[in-house]
Amino acid sequence: MKIRISWPAGHLTAALDDTPTTQALLKALPFTASAHTWGEEVYFDTGVSVSRETDARQVVEPGTVAFWTDGDALALPYGPTPISRGDECRLASPCNVLGRLDGDPIRVEHVDA
């Protein structure tokens, strides 16, 4: 499954795996949200509330599409966050992993936050 994340100056696409969280997110599309940053992560509220899945992870690769269940938000890490150790992408808490951004994840830093 593919989704498109758009902002006034550009867009990204992402390939999502078939997970319960992905299914809930797809039912809510399309939606509009303001982007926020936390270190080298962009996240935004989805209005979707789901439970943490058993394979949720806190440390992920740049370009991972994650769902932060504690904040009902989509998280797009592209580098270290304030709690990272070294260059890792450490999310605020374990997140449901949904898939990957297409292309270079550094493009996320250009989302209007």
C-alpha positions in Angstrom: 0.0 0.0 0.0 1.2 3.5 -0.8 0.3 6.8 0.9 1.2 10.3 -0.1 2.3 12.9 2.5 1.9 16.4 1.0 2.8 19.9 2.2 2.8 23.3 0.3 6.4 22.9 -1.0 6.4 19.2 -1.8 5.4 15.6 -1.1 6.7 12.2 -0.1 5.3 8.7 -0.7 5.6 5.8 1.6 5.1 2.0 1.2 3.1 0.6 4.1 2.9 -3.0 5.3 -0.5 -4.5 6.0 -0.9 -4.1 9.8 -3.8 -3.4 12.0 -2.5 0.2 12.5 -2.1 0.7 8.8 -5.7 -0.4 8.2 -6.9 2.1 10.9 -4.8 4.9 9.3 -6.1 4.1 5.8 -9.7 4.4 7.0 -9.0 7.9 8.3 -7.4 9.2 5.0 -7.4 11.8 3.8 -6.7 14.2 6.7 -5.0 17.5 7.3 -2.6 18.1 10.2 0.2 20.4 11.3 3.7 19.0 11.3 5.9 19.2 14.4 9.5 18.4 14.8 11.4 16.6 17.6 15.1 16.5 16.8 15.3 14.9 13.3 11.8 13.5 13.4 8.7 15.0 11.9 5.4 13.9 13.5 1.8 14.9 13.1 -1.6 14.1 14.7 -3.7 11.6 12.8 -6.9 11.6 14.9 -6.5 7.8 14.9 -6.2 5.9 18.2 -4.8 2.3 18.2 -3.1 0.0 20.6 0.6 -0.7 20.6 1.4 -3.8 18.6 3.5 -6.6 19.9 6.4 -5.8 17.5 6.5 -2.1 18.3 10.0 -0.6 18.4 11.7 2.5 19.8 14.9 2.4 17.8 14.3 2.4 14.0 16.1 3.1 10.8 15.9 6.6 9.1 12.9 6.6 6.8 10.8 4.3 8.9 7.1 5.2 9.0 6.0 4.7 12.6 2.8 5.3 14.5 3.3 6.8 18.0 0.4 5.2 20.0 1.1 7.5 23.0 0.3 10.6 20.9 -2.0 9.2 18.1 0.6 10.5 15.7 2.5 9.4 12.6 6.3 9.7 13.2 8.8 10.1 10.4 12.3 9.9 11.8 15.2 10.8 9.5 18.0 11.2 12.1 18.7 11.5 15.9 16.1 12.8 18.3 16.9 14.4 21.7 17.0 11.0 23.4 19.1 9.2 20.7 22.4 7.5 21.6 24.7 8.6 18.8 23.3 8.7 15.3 20.3 6.3 16.0 16.7 7.2 15.4 15.2 6.8 18.9 11.5 7.5 19.1 9.9 8.9 22.3 8.5 5.5 23.1 7.9 2.2 21.3 6.0 2.8 18.1 4.1 0.6 15.7 6.2 0.2 12.5 4.1 0.7 9.4 6.6 0.8 6.5 9.2 3.0 4.8 9.4 6.3 3.0 10.3 6.0 -0.7 13.6 7.6 -1.6 16.0 9.6 0.7 14.5 10.0 4.2 16.3 13.4 4.6 13.6 14.9 2.5 11.4 14.8 5.6 13.2 17.7 7.0 11.6 19.9 4.4 8.1 19.3 5.7 6.7 22.6 6.9 6.7 22.3 10.6 
